Amino acid sequence: MCGAGPWQGQYVLFAVQQALWACAALLVVPVAKPASRSSRPGALLALPACPGPTACDPTPFCQDKPAMGPRAGAQMSPGLALLMWLTAHCSCPQAQGFSQRGLDASRADLWASANTSLLHDFCCQPASQLPRDQLSALIQGMATQQVPLRAWQLSCLANLAARHGLQDDFELHPPNLLLFYNLTQVREADCRAFTRRAAQGNMELLANLPEQRVTLRHTALACLGAPHLRLSASDLLLLGVLVCDMDASRIEAADPRVLENLQRCRQLTATQQAALNTLLAGGKTVLGPPGSWNLEGLQALGSLATYISSSLWMQVQEAVGLAFFSSMVSMYQAGRLSQHDARRFVTGFLKAKAASLSSRPKRGTGQPCIHGDITVATLHDNLFLVRYDCVQLESCLGSRVLKANLDPLLQHPLPAECQRVIKAKLARVYPHGIPEDQLRLITSLVYLYSRSEIGQWNITSRDTVVALLASDVALENQTEAVLQKYLDHNGTITSTLLMAIGGSRLCWMSTRQIQAIRPAEFRRAGALDISSCPQSRKDALYTKAHEAFGSAQNTANYYRFMRPYLGGAPVEELRHLVQANVSMDIDTFTNLNPQVLQSLSVGNVTTLLGQNVGDLQKARSHPTISSWLRSLNTSALGELGLGRDTAGPASPARSTTETPNTTPWVLHLAPTSGQPGNKAPTSGSPLAHLGYLPLAVALPSGLLGLLYWGTPGPSQDCSWGAYTKASEDSTGPAPHAGKLGLDEELVLRRGPC
């Protein structure tokens, strides 16, 4: 039942009265003329506050639901529903196409008390309307809940924080956010504390901001003071994950506790791997010399143990090595070790074992089975690969055991040579193609099969497709062939399938297969990451995305849905977005078609990026950005605040004999504006025009409290303002907008924001 207590009803009426006065005041502010609306005043109370049963949440707005915040369990009153309508309709935008600013602003206000799943869908556009205090609370809430934001969210959020002068509160902010801050605005007195906090972040988020990554490393080394030829234990504690970007000579010369830093690296370069093995061989780490290593010490290394060279494994006591091998197989089977890491470890370990056996049989045909036939019990032994090398696997594995025990066999991290042995045996057992029930078990082998071999398979089930494409290895040719066999048996590419195989698999579909995806299925799949796709696939996926989302009659919503697919957008599309003032984030910008980007003027790019234009400095070494900057003259570069020398590649990693920073640490304090506690923008661009003030700013705090109490519960799949039907928002048509059919409503279970 929907309703409220007597006191709450009186308070709502009073709050609504204040809201009406606020509306009247806002509507006469001469900033911009809002687009006309067709809503009838008489429809106010009848307006549904939930999009309806076909939207992301099929339950009515007033139905009892779990709520968040101090009033958990409280019911939504009709008065509060009216208040939400007022919030949506009284906050009028400045730019055409942003007719939901008020609703989005209230949504951003609710984010401050939202749970992690809702904060994960954070969008900058509504958050840009929040007052300083609320934005600060939002950022600190993200840190408390450890919300895993993506690069495109973090880059624009960093600019919002800088615009409000919040960088000085960095110790309360998520470490990943600090990676995107303007480092010249960090006070000298805060240098060490800032670096220590930032060094807890994920450096891979800066993949599209190479200059920022280099600057972060140089800034961190500058914080250490005088040139450091050897990183001490205290230095390493400060540098954290930043050590992953250090060169091999600096790692090799560092305090042995550098192992703790290296454990946080996603992967090591070949020279870093060599430096690691040099450290371990020296015996000065906590493990001691290789001959004294024990199981606990090796397990404490984590994934670093997969880089240990075969020459070091030969020095480890046999019992310790075998016990560790067994534990690594268990980790792999439990999904705690990737196929790539497990294979690297097994290859190095078995190479050491083979070198230590002087009587190892030479590879060739007809080798006798020395260790006895492989049985079911053998395959369930974690030391199976130690007892049976690839030669013995070929000699001792019978066809009957293979057919009946393919799953436990492939649960072992087989080296590539052993995988080829298994593939050859399967071809002999199944000369006309592997049965479908067995296909679901060969995920780790799929990369070995050619198009013609896959053409012999019978794929009728979506589950088979998901199993075959679940491997963490590249499957360029295999992806297209597997999907085609499925389509040939009347299969369809559904949203569930798209989400299961992931956006990267879209990169290897044929253009015809992409065209075969129905728009409704593409919409339901939500935001798919296609950033790694070749340009030809990005172009095809943009066309499909435009077919799916082009009917959105609101530019803001259209941009949210299309953002992941703009890498294939033509120049006409980007010019439409320039006119809409979308403030594109730098992560999306770096994924645009480089040839299309060449057709945009400096003015186009400046307007397209909006408040994020300063991020060009952080990404100037990215190939797409660097190519565009080289096409500009000195005057144009000056307009962007960049010099001619900034259009080249980033500086190489410094050697241990270099001074860590070629320029002295300079104190750059952001100048203050007229408001106490507010600083001038530090993102490199002027403040955006705010147009009409968001209603959340104009209304009294008690009214915001009502909004807070009405926070939707975690059972909802999306929040207010996240996705609306085009029929409810007719202002600002999206580029090339068309008629929205009943079977093509913009209804998503979870969207790109």
Salt bridges, closest charged atoms under 4 A:
ASP57 OD2 - LYS65 NZ 2.37
ASP104 OD2 - ARG560 NH2 2.44
ASP121 OD1 - HIS120 ND1 3.79
ASP121 OD2 - ARG750 NH2 2.62
ASP168 OD2 - LYS679 NZ 2.47
ASP190 OD2 - ARG187 NE 2.98
GLU204 OE2 - ARG213 NH2 3.70
GLU204 OE1 - ARG266 NH1 3.77
GLU211 OE2 - ARG620 NH2 2.84
ASP235 OD2 - HIS228 NE2 3.41
ASP245 OD2 - ARG213 NE 2.63
ASP255 OD1 - ARG257 NE 3.16
ASP341 OD1 - ARG344 NH2 2.69
ASP381 OD2 - ARG387 NE 2.99
ASP389 OD2 - ARG360 NE 3.94
GLU394 OE1 - ARG363 NH2 3.67
GLU417 OE2 - ARG363 NH1 3.25
GLU453 OE1 - LYS423 NZ 3.15
GLU480 OE1 - ARG451 NH2 3.30
GLU521 OE2 - ARG518 NH2 3.92
GLU521 OE2 - ARG524 NH1 3.42
GLU547 OE1 - LYS544 NZ 3.09
ASP615 OD1 - LYS618 NZ 3.10
GLU658 OE2 - ARG654 NH1 3.86
